[in-house]
Amino acid sequence: MRKIWWKILCVVIIFYVIIWGFIGPVPRLAIINESIRNTYFHVALWLAMTTLLLLSMVFSIRYLMKGNIKDDDIASEVAKAAIFFGILGCLTGSVWANYTWGDPWPNDPKLNGAAVGILIYLAYLLLRSSFEDEQRRARISSVYNIFAFAVFIPIIYILPRLTDSLHPGSGGNSTFGSYDFDNNIRRVFYPAVIGYILLGLWIAELRIRIKQINRVREEALIESGKL
Amino acid sequence: MCRTFAARNEVPKAGKSDAGYITTANGKPKAASRRPAPITLNEIKTLIWKEVTLEWRQKYAISGMLLYVVSTVFVCYLSFNLRRNQLTPIVWNTLFWIILLFTAVNAIAKSFSQERHGRLLYYYNLCSPQAIIISKIIYNSLVMGVLSVLGFVFYAFVMGNPIQDNGLFSICILLASTGFASVLTLIAGIASKADNSATLMAVLSFPIILPMLLMTIRLAKNAMDGLDWSVSTDEITTLLSIDLIVITLSYLLFPYLWRS
């Protein structure tokens, strides 16, 4: 078996997060109440997504440096997994917002930034699909991917902090970790981030393998056609 | 070989700038474009001058853009049913920047697609890509500056001018036109490589330009209300840093785009 341990680890962590996330002790806070458990899902999903996008950008840079098409496969599939997490993060956030802020989509700079960020990466997918030639597609979308990540980070993490936002860490609200982020939460939260990252990598890995098998088969077809 | 190529493709006839290309190219164009090439100010200057001459020779492009701004402003004016008194400052401000955004997208989209394939190859042989992107950014910023100033004058003429701090507003226009130009130039380069470049241009650029647009609108609002400059330092520094990031990235990434 090919290095299966991290997949087992991923499954174990995800089950741990789901079970312990729902029955474990959490701090009691006004308004948020039990919904603080959503930290394990919403916040962790966003962190995992950012990490995956960073990874995708690193592979895009690697592609531009070395020109190996496999790097581009990795970059694009990891980005797709990240978009999937982004959409899940939006949905979980929406549920949370509905019960704490009273509106599934409050007019909040961070939310709008998140929507714009997802739009940027959907545009990346559109850009990819508009090229026929593989190398050309890889090069141009790598350029866009790097550019997109450099714009994505300010949209999500810097601009909302300059304005008033309902999210923690902006507009005078305290950040996480200052006082309400106690050890009970940490015990589940950090594994959750790792678990989601592993899950994303797993999804991406499967898709990359499908892509590469398809490529090999296509090449074989072309070869046999020639011969 | 370069010279024959030039003759066949009717490259700009400006004799002076031609000489400039040849001296900077050194006869080793390919190597120069792969290395972080030694770009000279002279090269950039020549390229900008070439853009200006080209633009001047085919005046329809720039006059078309001017007409675009003017007619959009006029359409907005008529659509608001001539009641300028009812236009709140927020609507005034937002409308102006959205008009400018669309003008910028339309004006800059052509900066790569208007060049024919053969001519692009010719530049590829002669100049370093960094010089090309820098010159295009500078040139597009100039065009955007001119368009937005003229657009503003006409807009203020028909829709009224509620601005109290003209100095801050002109800084705002300056920052916005450089910012729009630098973001859109790279995006135009990306989009011009694809087939449906008009759609792609809009789809790729709008989300990326959004933070810049929001910051600009906020800064312009401060200028309209005549607030103290110290209130706006946050916005100015953010805009400047976004501009800087974008220009650096364009400088670093364009060579890869150029090669394909």
Interface residues (C-beta under 8 A of the other chain):
Chain A: L64 G113 V116 G117 L119 I120 A123 L126 L127 S130 F131 Q135 R136 R139 I140 S142 V143 Y144 I146 F147 A148 A150 V151 P154 I155 I158 L159 L162
Chain B: L186 I190 K193 A194 D195 N196 L200 V203 L204 F206 P207 I208 L210 P211 L214 M215 D234 T238 I242 I245 V246 L249 L253 Y256 L257 R259 S260
